[in-house]
Amino acid sequence: MSYPKASYQTVLEQVQAHLPDLRPAQQRGLAEWVTGTLAAGSACEASVLEALAETPTAWHAARERLRAWLYDGADRPAPCRTQVEVTTCFAPLLQWVLSWWQGDALPLALDATLDRTRHVAVVVSVLYRSTALPVGWVVLPANVPGAWLEPLEPVLAALATAVPPSRLVVLFADRGLWSPTLWGWVREHGWAAGLRIQAHHHFAPCGQAGRPASQWVPGPGHVWVGAGTAFTRERRLPATLVVVWAAGQAEPWVVLTPLPPRQVGVLWYGLRMWIENRQPYHPDITHGVPRGAWLVSFLYTVEPGPAVVAGGWAHHRWCPSSLRERRWRSRKRATSAASAQRIQRWGGACSRRAVTHPRHTQL
């Protein structure tokens, strides 16, 4: 392996400390993935292999190790029952974030990532520094009739065990994920919801007649916040409505939350846009739907500075041609110094990171 052993050991110690439920072999495999990702500056398999392997023979060996770590037990070259149970990692991942988090509020976002027409990953992420840290997820078949909320409930329940009751947690979700069931689950866990709804939905402030939610603002450049009742008839829901129509936007944000109006930041929902900065860099979920790919995403994204994860487990065969090998060696030499600095920053930041969550953010 081309990276310093001390760098691998630093990552392995962090994995062992924060994910103790993984088997030792699983911890070593995850540490190798993360170390290679940090060294390459990308989570693409081809880039990781170039960072880890010094020779074509080592390249093939590392390729088999990395791929085997992602497979389920039954899909491995030697089938077994041992596999990475990522559901047991959700609470430790969130506890890891909370260990260096500062501030009274913890913003979460729920979002769906679609892989063409094959799979969809419903992900819960911590919103942080204009990006998002995935801490819980479920991968489902795409465009298949059936409920998607039921598999998500254990994920929310696992994350709820990691958060102290005294901390304010706000879960944001776009209007495509609105559901009264999701609202109820969030409230059962003691969290606050910030769920966007369609602009035409009915809302009646306390003591006033109702109207479509978007009509409570006269136009762009205005904000309206008030408590009342959303929807009509049997769907009535007591809540606080936040309508934000930013200048230059075609329509307003219409958000429901259980928080009192005076406790609501009118621009809080803008934090949800941070998850869009993460989307293009998600690990690809097409290659056998790897269970552990999102663990690599989390561990790489906590790198200080503008940290992203380059998506796609791109595969290629080793070409023994001298030209291909010379180019490979050249790229390794050009990135070695940057890789060492990136790994050093990651290891030092895991113990001293401090995060301040602003009450308001500018859109």
Residue pairs with C-beta under 8 A, 6 or more apart in sequence:
1 8
1 32
1 52
1 53
1 54
1 58
1 62
2 39
2 51
2 52
2 53
2 54
2 332
2 336
3 35
3 36
3 39
3 51
3 52
3 339
3 343
4 340
4 343
7 35
7 38
7 39
7 340
7 343
7 344
7 347
8 31
8 32
8 35
10 343
10 346
10 347
11 31
11 34
11 35
11 38
11 299
11 343
11 346
11 347
12 27
12 28
12 31
14 299
14 347
14 350
15 22
15 27
15 30
15 31
15 34
15 299
16 27
18 92
18 93
18 95
18 96
19 27
19 30
19 89
19 92
19 93
19 295
20 92
21 88
21 89
21 92
22 30
22 84
22 89
23 82
26 69
26 84
26 292
29 65
29 66
29 68
29 69
30 69
30 84
30 292
30 295
30 296
30 299
32 52
32 62
32 65
32 66
32 69
33 48
33 66
33 69
33 292
33 295
33 296
34 296
34 299
34 300
35 52
35 343
36 48
36 49
36 51
36 52
36 62
36 66
37 43
37 48
37 296
37 299
37 300
37 309
38 300
38 303
38 339
38 342
38 343
38 346
39 48
39 51
39 52
39 335
39 339
39 342
39 343
40 47
40 48
40 50
40 51
40 335
40 339
41 47
41 310
41 335
41 338
41 339
41 342
42 48
42 309
42 310
43 281
43 283
43 296
43 297
43 300
43 309
43 310
43 311
43 312
43 313
44 310
44 311
44 312
44 313
44 314
45 63
45 66
45 67
45 313
45 314
45 315
46 314
46 315
46 316
47 310
47 314
48 66
49 59
49 62
49 63
49 66
50 59
50 328
50 331
50 332
51 332
51 335
51 339
52 58
52 62
53 59
53 61
53 62
53 63
56 318
56 320
56 325
59 318
60 318
64 77
68 76
68 77
69 84
69 292
70 84
70 287
70 288
70 290
70 291
70 292
70 293
70 313
71 83
71 288
71 290
72 83
72 288
72 291
73 79
73 80
73 81
73 82
73 83
75 288
83 291
84 291
84 292
84 295
85 291
86 137
86 291
86 292
86 294
86 295
87 154
87 155
87 158
89 295
90 135
90 136
90 155
90 158
90 159
90 162
91 158
91 159
91 161
91 162
92 162
93 133
93 135
93 136
93 295
93 298
94 126
94 135
94 136
94 159
94 162
94 163
95 162
97 126
97 128
97 133
97 135
97 302
98 106
98 162
98 163
98 167
100 350
100 351
100 352
100 353
100 354
100 355
101 355
101 357
102 354
102 355
102 356
102 357
103 355
103 356
103 357
104 167
104 168
104 357
105 167
105 168
105 169
105 170
105 357
105 359
106 126
106 163
106 167
106 168
106 169
106 170
106 357
107 126
107 127
107 170
107 172
107 268
107 271
107 357
108 124
108 125
108 126
108 127
108 159
108 169
108 170
108 171
108 172
108 191
109 124
109 125
109 127
109 132
109 171
109 172
109 173
109 271
109 272
109 274
109 275
110 122
110 123
110 124
110 171
110 172
110 173
110 177
110 182
111 122
111 123
111 125
111 132
111 173
111 174
111 177
111 275
111 279
112 120
112 121
112 122
112 123
112 176
112 177
113 120
113 121
113 123
113 279
113 282
113 285
114 120
114 142
115 121
115 142
115 284
115 285
115 286
116 142
116 286
117 142
117 143
118 141
118 142
118 286
119 139
119 140
119 141
119 142
119 285
119 286
119 289
120 139
120 140
120 141
120 142
120 148
121 137
121 138
121 139
121 140
121 282
121 285
121 294
122 137
122 138
122 140
122 148
122 151
122 152
123 134
123 136
123 137
123 294
124 134
124 135
124 136
124 137
124 155
124 156
124 159
124 171
125 132
125 133
125 134
125 135
125 275
125 278
126 132
126 133
126 135
127 172
127 271
127 272
127 274
127 275
128 274
128 355
129 355
130 274
130 277
130 306
131 274
131 277
131 278
131 301
131 306
131 307
131 308
132 274
132 275
132 277
132 278
132 301
133 298
133 301
133 302
134 278
134 294
134 297
134 298
134 301
135 159
135 298
136 155
136 156
136 158
136 159
137 155
137 294
138 151
138 152
138 155
139 285
139 289
140 148
140 151
149 179
149 181
149 182
152 182
153 185
156 185
156 186
156 189
157 189
160 189
160 190
160 191
163 169
163 191
165 190
168 192
169 189
169 190
169 191
169 192
170 191
170 192
170 193
170 194
170 257
170 259
170 268
171 186
171 191
171 192
171 193
171 194
171 195
172 194
172 195
172 196
172 268
172 269
172 271
172 272
173 182
173 193
173 194
173 195
173 196
173 272
174 196
174 272
175 195
175 196
175 197
175 198
175 254
177 195
178 195
178 196
178 197
178 198
180 235
180 237
182 193
182 195
183 193
183 195
183 237
183 256
186 192
186 193
187 193
187 258
192 257
192 258
192 259
193 256
193 257
193 258
194 242
194 255
194 256
194 257
194 268
194 269
194 272
195 255
195 256
195 257
196 253
196 254
196 255
196 256
196 269
197 213
197 230
197 254
197 255
197 256
198 254
199 212
199 213
199 214
199 251
199 252
199 254
200 212
200 213
200 214
201 212
201 213
201 230
201 231
201 254
202 210
202 211
202 212
202 213
202 230
202 231
202 232
203 210
203 211
203 212
203 213
203 216
203 228
203 229
203 230
203 231
203 241
204 210
204 211
204 228
204 229
205 216
205 226
205 227
205 228
205 241
206 226
206 227
206 228
206 229
208 228
210 228
210 229
210 232
213 230
213 241
213 243
213 254
214 243
214 245
214 251
214 252
214 254
216 224
216 226
216 241
216 243
217 223
217 224
217 243
217 245
217 252
219 245
220 245
220 246
220 247
220 248
220 249
221 245
221 246
221 247
222 245
223 242
223 243
223 244
223 245
223 266
224 241
224 242
224 243
225 240
225 241
225 242
225 243
225 261
225 264
225 266
226 240
226 241
226 261
227 238
227 239
227 240
227 241
227 260
227 261
228 238
228 239
228 240
228 241
229 236
229 237
229 238
229 239
230 236
230 237
230 238
230 239
230 241
230 256
231 237
237 256
239 256
239 257
239 258
240 256
240 257
240 258
240 259
240 260
240 261
240 264
241 254
241 255
241 256
242 253
242 254
242 255
242 256
242 257
242 264
242 266
242 268
242 269
243 252
243 253
243 254
243 255
244 252
244 253
244 255
244 266
244 267
244 269
245 251
245 252
245 253
246 252
246 253
246 363
253 269
255 269
257 264
265 359
265 360
265 361
266 360
267 360
267 361
267 362
267 363
268 360
268 361
270 361
270 362
270 363
271 361
273 363
277 308
278 301
278 308
278 309
280 311
281 297
281 308
281 309
281 310
281 311
282 297
282 309
282 311
283 290
283 293
283 294
283 296
283 297
283 309
283 311
283 312
283 313
284 293
284 311
284 312
284 313
285 293
286 313
287 313
287 315
290 313
293 313
296 309
297 309
300 307
300 309
301 307
301 308
301 309
302 346
302 349
302 350
302 353
303 342
303 345
303 346
303 349
304 345
304 346
304 349
304 353
305 345
